[in-house]
Amino acid sequence: MSASLAVVEKPEPLDPDHLRAPEPAAEVVVLKFGSSILRSPAEAPLVASAVYGHVRAGRKVVAVVSAFGGATDRLLGEARALGLAHSNDLLPGYVALGEEKSAALVAIACDRIGLDACALSVRELGIVAEGEPEHSRPCGLRPDHLKQALDRHEVVVVPGFGAVRPDGKVALLGRGGSDLTAVFLAAELGLKKVRLVKDVDGLYDHDPNDKSAPALRYRRASWDVARKLGGALVQHDAIDLGESRGVEIEV
């Protein structure tokens, strides 16, 4: 009678970590803070405080910021005073420094109150846009930097208004373009909503500062109503993109 030998491997002990269900990914929100809120560097801590509330609720935040109040006009004036009277491919790179400064200081203010924050430049953010240098339209996103930053940090502060053209030069997204930046990033991240933090609490049927008649605030408005009444409140390009990409805009 013959016998055969079998080699039986000893089972490895189970790793308790392998038995745990993977933790769900943190909810991501996109918040946009305009120059009506960021009037100067002194308001950066207020933005950090608003961001903190979301992080404390378990969310990760992409904070899109405009330049500090008056900075864009000053930078545009300086660039145009030295440039020629034509569409200048170099101007956007200088003007976008206003938003990059705001992003850096807001990230510093977030860090001061204990948030794990970072700031990206226009090029690092990687929104790709086509069209006129000062009024381009976003057409793509180079995803690496933003997604890696969200993986590593609680808060990612990014400059609005600026993008990168296919030829590598910086472009601007038109006046009020930080709204468009925020809506576009929300769409690219697969979100259904973006919040634009303004110095008013919503969309009204007329200017609430006009006391000739009571101003009525909309709880919800159609895209057509938003375009008709919200032109001074939200950039029209951002409204159009919100409608086409299915991103609700909350003011």
Secondary structure as a PSIPRED ss2 file (coil, helix, strand):
# PSIPRED VFORMAT (PSIPRED V4.0)

   1 M C   1.000  0.000  0.000
   2 S C   1.000  0.000  0.000
   3 A C   1.000  0.000  0.000
   4 S C   1.000  0.000  0.000
   5 L C   1.000  0.000  0.000
   6 A C   1.000  0.000  0.000
   7 V C   1.000  0.000  0.000
   8 V C   1.000  0.000  0.000
   9 E C   1.000  0.000  0.000
  10 K C   1.000  0.000  0.000
  11 P C   1.000  0.000  0.000
  12 E C   1.000  0.000  0.000
  13 P C   1.000  0.000  0.000
  14 L C   1.000  0.000  0.000
  15 D C   1.000  0.000  0.000
  16 P H   0.000  1.000  0.000
  17 D H   0.000  1.000  0.000
  18 H H   0.000  1.000  0.000
  19 L H   0.000  1.000  0.000
  20 R C   1.000  0.000  0.000
  21 A C   1.000  0.000  0.000
  22 P C   1.000  0.000  0.000
  23 E C   1.000  0.000  0.000
  24 P C   1.000  0.000  0.000
  25 A C   1.000  0.000  0.000
  26 A C   1.000  0.000  0.000
  27 E C   1.000  0.000  0.000
  28 V E   0.000  0.000  1.000
  29 V E   0.000  0.000  1.000
  30 V E   0.000  0.000  1.000
  31 L E   0.000  0.000  1.000
  32 K E   0.000  0.000  1.000
  33 F E   0.000  0.000  1.000
  34 G C   1.000  0.000  0.000
  35 S C   1.000  0.000  0.000
  36 S C   1.000  0.000  0.000
  37 I C   1.000  0.000  0.000
  38 L C   1.000  0.000  0.000
  39 R C   1.000  0.000  0.000
  40 S C   1.000  0.000  0.000
  41 P H   0.000  1.000  0.000
  42 A H   0.000  1.000  0.000
  43 E H   0.000  1.000  0.000
  44 A H   0.000  1.000  0.000
  45 P H   0.000  1.000  0.000
  46 L H   0.000  1.000  0.000
  47 V H   0.000  1.000  0.000
  48 A H   0.000  1.000  0.000
  49 S H   0.000  1.000  0.000
  50 A H   0.000  1.000  0.000
  51 V H   0.000  1.000  0.000
  52 Y H   0.000  1.000  0.000
  53 G H   0.000  1.000  0.000
  54 H H   0.000  1.000  0.000
  55 V H   0.000  1.000  0.000
  56 R H   0.000  1.000  0.000
  57 A C   1.000  0.000  0.000
  58 G C   1.000  0.000  0.000
  59 R C   1.000  0.000  0.000
  60 K E   0.000  0.000  1.000
  61 V E   0.000  0.000  1.000
  62 V E   0.000  0.000  1.000
  63 A E   0.000  0.000  1.000
  64 V E   0.000  0.000  1.000
  65 V E   0.000  0.000  1.000
  66 S C   1.000  0.000  0.000
  67 A C   1.000  0.000  0.000
  68 F C   1.000  0.000  0.000
  69 G C   1.000  0.000  0.000
  70 G C   1.000  0.000  0.000
  71 A H   0.000  1.000  0.000
  72 T H   0.000  1.000  0.000
  73 D H   0.000  1.000  0.000
  74 R H   0.000  1.000  0.000
  75 L H   0.000  1.000  0.000
  76 L H   0.000  1.000  0.000
  77 G H   0.000  1.000  0.000
  78 E H   0.000  1.000  0.000
  79 A H   0.000  1.000  0.000
  80 R H   0.000  1.000  0.000
  81 A H   0.000  1.000  0.000
  82 L H   0.000  1.000  0.000
  83 G C   1.000  0.000  0.000
  84 L C   1.000  0.000  0.000
  85 A C   1.000  0.000  0.000
  86 H C   1.000  0.000  0.000
  87 S C   1.000  0.000  0.000
  88 N C   1.000  0.000  0.000
  89 D C   1.000  0.000  0.000
  90 L C   1.000  0.000  0.000
  91 L H   0.000  1.000  0.000
  92 P H   0.000  1.000  0.000
  93 G H   0.000  1.000  0.000
  94 Y H   0.000  1.000  0.000
  95 V H   0.000  1.000  0.000
  96 A C   1.000  0.000  0.000
  97 L H   0.000  1.000  0.000
  98 G H   0.000  1.000  0.000
  99 E H   0.000  1.000  0.000
 100 E H   0.000  1.000  0.000
 101 K H   0.000  1.000  0.000
 102 S H   0.000  1.000  0.000
 103 A H   0.000  1.000  0.000
 104 A H   0.000  1.000  0.000
 105 L H   0.000  1.000  0.000
 106 V H   0.000  1.000  0.000
 107 A H   0.000  1.000  0.000
 108 I H   0.000  1.000  0.000
 109 A H   0.000  1.000  0.000
 110 C H   0.000  1.000  0.000
 111 D H   0.000  1.000  0.000
 112 R H   0.000  1.000  0.000
 113 I C   1.000  0.000  0.000
 114 G C   1.000  0.000  0.000
 115 L C   1.000  0.000  0.000
 116 D C   1.000  0.000  0.000
 117 A E   0.000  0.000  1.000
 118 C E   0.000  0.000  1.000
 119 A E   0.000  0.000  1.000
 120 L C   1.000  0.000  0.000
 121 S C   1.000  0.000  0.000
 122 V H   0.000  1.000  0.000
 123 R H   0.000  1.000  0.000
 124 E H   0.000  1.000  0.000
 125 L H   0.000  1.000  0.000
 126 G C   1.000  0.000  0.000
 127 I E   0.000  0.000  1.000
 128 V E   0.000  0.000  1.000
 129 A E   0.000  0.000  1.000
 130 E E   0.000  0.000  1.000
 131 G E   0.000  0.000  1.000
 132 E E   0.000  0.000  1.000
 133 P C   1.000  0.000  0.000
 134 E C   1.000  0.000  0.000
 135 H E   0.000  0.000  1.000
 136 S E   0.000  0.000  1.000
 137 R E   0.000  0.000  1.000
 138 P E   0.000  0.000  1.000
 139 C E   0.000  0.000  1.000
 140 G E   0.000  0.000  1.000
 141 L E   0.000  0.000  1.000
 142 R C   1.000  0.000  0.000
 143 P C   1.000  0.000  0.000
 144 D H   0.000  1.000  0.000
 145 H H   0.000  1.000  0.000
 146 L H   0.000  1.000  0.000
 147 K H   0.000  1.000  0.000
 148 Q H   0.000  1.000  0.000
 149 A H   0.000  1.000  0.000
 150 L H   0.000  1.000  0.000
 151 D H   0.000  1.000  0.000
 152 R H   0.000  1.000  0.000
 153 H C   1.000  0.000  0.000
 154 E C   1.000  0.000  0.000
 155 V E   0.000  0.000  1.000
 156 V E   0.000  0.000  1.000
 157 V E   0.000  0.000  1.000
 158 V E   0.000  0.000  1.000
 159 P E   0.000  0.000  1.000
 160 G C   1.000  0.000  0.000
 161 F C   1.000  0.000  0.000
 162 G E   0.000  0.000  1.000
 163 A E   0.000  0.000  1.000
 164 V E   0.000  0.000  1.000
 165 R C   1.000  0.000  0.000
 166 P C   1.000  0.000  0.000
 167 D C   1.000  0.000  0.000
 168 G C   1.000  0.000  0.000
 169 K C   1.000  0.000  0.000
 170 V E   0.000  0.000  1.000
 171 A E   0.000  0.000  1.000
 172 L E   0.000  0.000  1.000
 173 L E   0.000  0.000  1.000
 174 G C   1.000  0.000  0.000
 175 R C   1.000  0.000  0.000
 176 G C   1.000  0.000  0.000
 177 G H   0.000  1.000  0.000
 178 S H   0.000  1.000  0.000
 179 D H   0.000  1.000  0.000
 180 L H   0.000  1.000  0.000
 181 T H   0.000  1.000  0.000
 182 A H   0.000  1.000  0.000
 183 V H   0.000  1.000  0.000
 184 F H   0.000  1.000  0.000
 185 L H   0.000  1.000  0.000
 186 A H   0.000  1.000  0.000
 187 A H   0.000  1.000  0.000
 188 E H   0.000  1.000  0.000
 189 L C   1.000  0.000  0.000
 190 G C   1.000  0.000  0.000
 191 L C   1.000  0.000  0.000
 192 K C   1.000  0.000  0.000
 193 K E   0.000  0.000  1.000
 194 V E   0.000  0.000  1.000
 195 R E   0.000  0.000  1.000
 196 L E   0.000  0.000  1.000
 197 V E   0.000  0.000  1.000
 198 K C   1.000  0.000  0.000
 199 D C   1.000  0.000  0.000
 200 V C   1.000  0.000  0.000
 201 D C   1.000  0.000  0.000
 202 G C   1.000  0.000  0.000
 203 L C   1.000  0.000  0.000
 204 Y E   0.000  0.000  1.000
 205 D C   1.000  0.000  0.000
 206 H C   1.000  0.000  0.000
 207 D C   1.000  0.000  0.000
 208 P C   1.000  0.000  0.000
 209 N C   1.000  0.000  0.000
 210 D C   1.000  0.000  0.000
 211 K C   1.000  0.000  0.000
 212 S C   1.000  0.000  0.000
 213 A C   1.000  0.000  0.000
 214 P C   1.000  0.000  0.000
 215 A C   1.000  0.000  0.000
 216 L C   1.000  0.000  0.000
 217 R E   0.000  0.000  1.000
 218 Y C   1.000  0.000  0.000
 219 R C   1.000  0.000  0.000
 220 R C   1.000  0.000  0.000
 221 A C   1.000  0.000  0.000
 222 S C   1.000  0.000  0.000
 223 W H   0.000  1.000  0.000
 224 D H   0.000  1.000  0.000
 225 V H   0.000  1.000  0.000
 226 A H   0.000  1.000  0.000
 227 R H   0.000  1.000  0.000
 228 K H   0.000  1.000  0.000
 229 L H   0.000  1.000  0.000
 230 G C   1.000  0.000  0.000
 231 G C   1.000  0.000  0.000
 232 A C   1.000  0.000  0.000
 233 L C   1.000  0.000  0.000
 234 V C   1.000  0.000  0.000
 235 Q C   1.000  0.000  0.000
 236 H H   0.000  1.000  0.000
 237 D H   0.000  1.000  0.000
 238 A H   0.000  1.000  0.000
 239 I H   0.000  1.000  0.000
 240 D H   0.000  1.000  0.000
 241 L H   0.000  1.000  0.000
 242 G H   0.000  1.000  0.000
 243 E H   0.000  1.000  0.000
 244 S H   0.000  1.000  0.000
 245 R H   0.000  1.000  0.000
 246 G C   1.000  0.000  0.000
 247 V C   1.000  0.000  0.000
 248 E E   0.000  0.000  1.000
 249 I E   0.000  0.000  1.000
 250 E E   0.000  0.000  1.000
 251 V C   1.000  0.000  0.000
